[in-house]
Amino acid sequence: MLREDGHDPEDCRALSEVLSRIGDRWTILVVGILAGGPQRFNEMRRSIEGITQRMLTLTLRGLERDGLVVRTQTKTLPPSVEYVLSDRGTTLLVPLLMLAKWGREHRPGIVESRIAFDLARSAESGDQEKSKIYRLSSRL
């Protein structure tokens, strides 16, 4: 139901649900790898540093459930499974690339803002974190 300001709370719930699927660390990496074409499970696992077999399985299963990835099993010995982006999954590439571009452009400013915020907070509290924050900022 639309509010007087034209805002529909259902839009927020729908967006939140979608962002929870596509916004996690592993989903973005899996979609990025599948952008290059079909991949087998172990190829992906080797390509994504730090992902466990369980997390890759859960991520692929969630993407398949949402219709973003198609899983194809061939009847060979041993069985071979291949994953590919669906048509819907392919449409996700454009907004992800735009978000990645935005992140690259704005990351330095975000890092600076975080440092300034943390320095101001530590000055307010008289905390000894100042030297740690200063060391961090000098590395940037």
Phi and psi in degrees as a GROMACS rama.xvg file:
@    title "Ramachandran Plot"
@    xaxis  label "Phi"
@    yaxis  label "Psi"
@TYPE xy
-72.7857  137.251  LEU-2
-83.4635  174.827  ARG-3
-59.8755  -31.6633  GLU-4
-82.3872  4.26424  ASP-5
86.077  1.92725  GLY-6
-85.6048  133.462  HIS-7
-109.72  111.292  ASP-8
-56.3716  -27.9987  PRO-9
-64.2872  -33.1177  GLU-10
-60.4206  -41.883  ASP-11
-65.0038  -42.6913  CYS-12
-63.4607  -42.958  ARG-13
-64.2093  -44.2178  ALA-14
-64.4838  -41.4424  LEU-15
-60.735  -41.8658  SER-16
-62.9203  -45.1377  GLU-17
-66.881  -43.7728  VAL-18
-63.6118  -32.6414  LEU-19
-64.995  -29.7929  SER-20
-77.4001  -51.0211  ARG-21
-90.0523  -12.1565  ILE-22
-90.9385  -3.61313  GLY-23
-82.4054  158.714  ASP-24
-54.1062  -47.2358  ARG-25
-74.6029  -37.4332  TRP-26
-60.0884  -45.514  THR-27
-60.2375  -42.608  ILE-28
-67.9351  -41.7064  LEU-29
-64.2269  -46.1958  VAL-30
-61.3833  -40.1295  VAL-31
-61.0236  -41.7818  GLY-32
-68.6012  -42.3521  ILE-33
-70.1541  -15.8723  LEU-34
-61.6103  -26.1924  ALA-35
-81.7563  -3.23461  GLY-36
122.905  -179.899  GLY-37
-57.7523  144.498  PRO-38
-138.634  147.117  GLN-39
-87.8525  158.858  ARG-40
-54.1786  -52.9263  PHE-41
-67.4141  -29.5501  ASN-42
-62.6188  -44.3337  GLU-43
-65.7641  -43.6629  MET-44
-60.0417  -39.2247  ARG-45
-70.6786  -28.3474  ARG-46
-80.6291  -22.9906  SER-47
-106.223  101.637  ILE-48
-63.3269  128.797  GLU-49
91.3898  -9.46547  GLY-50
-81.8727  138.153  ILE-51
-88.8335  163.106  THR-52
-59.4167  -40.6396  GLN-53
-63.9738  -45.3599  ARG-54
-65.7893  -38.8469  MET-55
-64.4592  -42.7083  LEU-56
-60.2226  -48.2601  THR-57
-63.2491  -40.7138  LEU-58
-64.4116  -48.4081  THR-59
-63.281  -39.904  LEU-60
-63.0304  -42.8417  ARG-61
-64.3575  -42.3017  GLY-62
-66.1969  -37.8778  LEU-63
-67.0336  -42.5995  GLU-64
-60.5401  -37.6389  ARG-65
-83.501  0.028312  ASP-66
78.0023  21.1076  GLY-67
-95.6641  -20.2978  LEU-68
-132.48  143.952  VAL-69
-111.282  129.051  VAL-70
-104.396  127.335  ARG-71
-124.424  125.148  THR-72
-109.284  128.786  GLN-73
-96.9112  149.827  THR-74
-90.9062  67.3663  LYS-75
-113.519  170.777  THR-76
-113.037  117.393  LEU-77
-70.5712  160.335  PRO-78
-58.6419  144.07  PRO-79
-115.682  133.572  SER-80
-119.719  133.992  VAL-81
-128.396  144.443  GLU-82
-118.858  142.759  TYR-83
-146.294  150.181  VAL-84
-67.3083  137.976  LEU-85
-77.2615  176.828  SER-86
-58.7473  -42.613  ASP-87
-64.2619  -41.2232  ARG-88
-63.0201  -36.6378  GLY-89
-64.7329  -34.1814  THR-90
-67.7156  -16.3238  THR-91
-74.3523  -20.9962  LEU-92
-62.2086  -41.409  LEU-93
-61.0179  -53.3712  VAL-94
-64.67  -33.0316  PRO-95
-66.7258  -39.8507  LEU-96
-65.7949  -37.9131  LEU-97
-65.2084  -41.6726  MET-98
-65.6946  -39.5449  LEU-99
-63.362  -41.5876  ALA-100
-62.8577  -44.9758  LYS-101
-59.5559  -43.2879  TRP-102
-61.9047  -43.2821  GLY-103
-63.0377  -41.7324  ARG-104
-69.8355  -35.6721  GLU-105
-103.571  -7.23135  HIS-106
-58.9258  -45.4783  ARG-107
-57.2827  -42.1578  PRO-108
-67.0244  -37.2466  GLY-109
-65.4343  -43.0748  ILE-110
-61.6129  -43.9489  VAL-111
-61.2317  -42.9053  GLU-112
-62.9113  -41.2597  SER-113
-62.1709  -43.9479  ARG-114
-63.2038  -46.3075  ILE-115
-61.5066  -42.5587  ALA-116
-61.9139  -48.5436  PHE-117
-63.9616  -38.9426  ASP-118
-64.3638  -42.9911  LEU-119
-64.1067  -41.6854  ALA-120
-63.5239  -43.2771  ARG-121
-69.4698  -32.6463  SER-122
-66.9855  -38.6962  ALA-123
-64.1044  -39.7244  GLU-124
-91.2178  -7.68782  SER-125
68.0444  21.1794  GLY-126
-68.7727  153.228  ASP-127
-84.0024  9.9251  GLN-128
-75.1209  -11.1187  GLU-129
-54.2777  -47.1679  LYS-130
-65.3948  -35.9983  SER-131
-65.7347  -44.4512  LYS-132
-65.577  -40.5914  ILE-133
-62.7804  -43.3207  TYR-134
-60.897  -40.5511  ARG-135
-64.0059  -44.9004  LEU-136
-68.649  -29.874  SER-137
-73.2717  -17.885  SER-138
-80.0017  -17.85  ARG-139
